[in-house]
């Protein structure tokens, strides 16, 4: 490796300050490669001859007497890196180990996430984005996956990471994500779940059920009606009314789950962690409904990685659990037992900062869970900005306050803006405390898209460019913030 360090030493002696990410240093087939950063831009420094050097696109550079190649972090170079260094590519994990979805909306959080999980009995899903998040951040799935893969290389992380096409609803998006190499699919079935049934009278439910095709009614009645079915020590009995209600709410969603599994998961030619989400509903998922869905999928041969029911109480963005903790634990026990009975993991969505219930999730799932987090990483970035660039923080906070209601079109939160301490009454040293206040957290949490897309009268970014420059200068501080905050999640989950 001496030659590659000779290049860097020559640059530094010549006045070009070069940061070396030493954990990235790798050698394969006579080629030596390392991640560096110059003038705020990262790249791959490659020295030697071989297939990897030929595959990477870049410019020849000279460092003293040593010739090398400096390669930008492009999509094409990432694909080449994946071919020669397999640990830089995402993988599926199956149901045997805990996983945590980390939703890096900015493309800069994965190094901190890796340091948080390194050596722990849990694996990170580094790339995890929904279509909504892509639209709000102005990114695409190539960029999301590229950032995760380059982070794994930068940190020399070889324990494996995943990539989740999160809350995908339509087949075009599913095809896109899987075609790019995503290793997990979270199928959002909300458009196939009938939320209008909950408000109907018993008579109206039965009348509506009578309009369902005889084939569908016969199928469900022959399997479930007035039969005692047991899973994990719990008995489930479906009366004519309860069965009718479940069929009306979930039958189309179950069919859609099976369709997606057959068309995309079974034919992928590689392992895909297939999660189904039934949490985007108006009411909590009854354990009997969870059982019926799982039993149907199991009988149809649909293999799940995880299922996400809607739990009682509220899992609001960026704050702790709201609700009856005792009730949550009792229902969690049943949901976890059902998942365990059928052999998949229980998935907990909007899991950021739900510290009160993390210990019981770890215990009752026996450590076999998938937890999704996302915006909490953005909030830790804002905490770093508050500490290191208070003027920028003040401007972003004020803009978020003024434009909060624009973001409520995408997210439901309880934030009361009137309860947030006026910005002009807070000293610079106190600004990070806003990230400890539930109302301010939620205000900042859901306005990430508004802030990143904000432009002045000339079409120039109001905050985005300065925000990323500030984060680049403080990348170590961001890593430490994530180790502290995400690390708390992992500790309380028992990992």
Order of alpha helices (4+ residues) and beta strands (2+ residues): alpha-beta-beta-beta-alpha-beta-beta-alpha-beta-alpha-beta-alpha-alpha-beta-alpha-beta-alpha-alpha-beta-beta-alpha-beta-alpha-beta-alpha-beta-alpha-beta-alpha-alpha-alpha-alpha-alpha-alpha-alpha
